[in-house]
Amino acid sequence: MLEIPSATAENLASRTALSKSSLHTSAIGPAEDQPSNMAESAQGIVWDLSDLYTGLDDLRIDQHLTELAQRCAKFSTDHRGFFASASFSPEALRKTLVEYEGICELMSRLGAYAGLVTAADTASDAGRRLEDRIRQQLVERENELTFFDLEWLAVDDARAATLAADPILANYTHYLTGARRYRPHTKSEPEELLLNQKSLTARAAWTNLFDEFVSSIQYRFEFAGETQVLSQPQILAISYHPERERRKAAQGCLYAELARHELVLSTVLNTVAQDHGINDQVRGYAGPMNSRHLANEVAPAVVERMLDVAEANYPIAHSYYRLKARLLGLPKMATYDQYAPVSTNLPECKFTTGRDTVLASFERFHPTMRDVAAQFFEKRWIDAEVRPTKRGGAFSASTVPSVHPYILVNWTDKLRDVSTLAHELGHGIHQYQSRKQTYFNFHHPLTTAETASVMGEFLTFEYVMETTADPQIRLGLLCSKIEDAFATVFRQTVLTRFEQLVHGARRQERLSSDQLCEFWWQANGKLYGDAVEMFEPYRWGWAYIPHFVHTPFYCYAYVFGELLVLSLYRMYQEQGRDFVPKYMQLLESGSKESPEKLLAKVGADISEPGFWQKGLDVLRDMVTKAEHLAAELRG
């Protein structure tokens, strides 16, 4: 995932456009990186980035970089020592924040464009050079602005509270108070600048090594007398193949090859975990997850309560895995059977059909959702065709409030693509509606970032199920949806528990590959129980997952986001149309208040286990429905 290094503790202002708070991908299965076929129906569906810049040779890029350097230098000259003056007024602070927002938005505009260009063509040397040049200059500009965040944190609590409560600063209350949650963990300006610069050769360097090394691994797959040399996305895609022995062989090949590189892969994870621990020690965080909790604006107790509720509902997964074993004609499922297709007769879906399906399902919920989503197609804000050098997977990039989001998907004419399109358009709608906020209230924390995307998936899924008559296809769709939800709720809970084990133990000693494999086995064993056979090579399942290296404890935000929306969806089922206006208001609120306060306005209390259980009850109902459909088909 593209990321520009942040300045000060977790980037207090969330300044950079392609940070984790503004570029969202899904976590729905093993084969997310690159599609295996080149569909024709989306050919020519390519985004138009000219609302940002007209091309790599757009003269405004250098003009804006020059302007940015001048504005940052002037801001530093004019406002260094601003908070130390006893005479500054709330009105003066408001004007300064407006100026600061303008600078930050220009930074994000440049960063967003560079990231989108390289996503559209990862092999473009000119694109990579532009991204590297902009990345470096943005780090330098952020360093020039660091003083302002630090000086605000140095203001005494009583004075800061008075300022934040002033009506003149109402638009910036959450920004000002939110930034101060980092006060105990922020160092002096020279230290912050050093840490920021050092990040380029510390974790960022290990992240780059991991990405380049893992993407370079080739898998020699031998099956049925044939030998193929496959990339990681290609061998992961076999997880969906209907032939069991082929799936087993592919998983064995994948993990055997990863095991061959245990020295590099275990060293990277050990080093990243150690770097995380050192940063925690330097900044005074009590535990490995605390910095992530602050960035996500969620209390540690809420996260543990949510994870506990998810684990307590693992029996839902056990019931489904036993059902799927029966549907596949197996005595018991194995880990390489998780994504095996229940139905092999799912129809193809052309891009125009997928577009019309999503728009129709959104319109049933609220016309604004349909109208906003339609603009992505009409105004070319979406890139859907498959190209050899295009980034795989899917994402929605919010860019900046003065422009609009852009969406990337890889359309392969599969019915599954409809769900991906609905997911990313949900993100796009959320980001578009948040443009009503100014820059500092624009980006969403990870915990609420999936609010519209997962809802978009469920609204579309509901529509497709209602308009599909074939019971076998309906069962296949339902099973696929259940598995997507499991991959996000249960699997990401497992990944988080694995990280907890790793980071807890790494603070005592360097971990061997055997220890890492054992932690992985232990965390997964709780999910699979006696319902799924854990294939021995699966011990190496931790070795290629980028989230562990890119952003420690990123994974629990997937659980939070999915369960949050499942619970909101249950509230929608319970309240009907009365729920809709509250939900739409939530999408327009951006991050003007904390997630807890925003969600309270729709009646959601995230501190209560019962709220999270609502979402698990939706999953339970889906499994029950699948059991009934399967029984009907058996006659």
Beta strands, then each sheet from edge to edge (+ up, - down):
strand 1: 23-24
strand 2: 219-223
strand 3: 226-230
strand 4: 333-334
strand 5: 382-383
strand 6: 395-397
strand 7: 406-408
strand 8: 532-533
sheet 1: 1+ 6- 7+ 5+
sheet 2: 2+ 3-
sheet 3: 4+ 8+
end
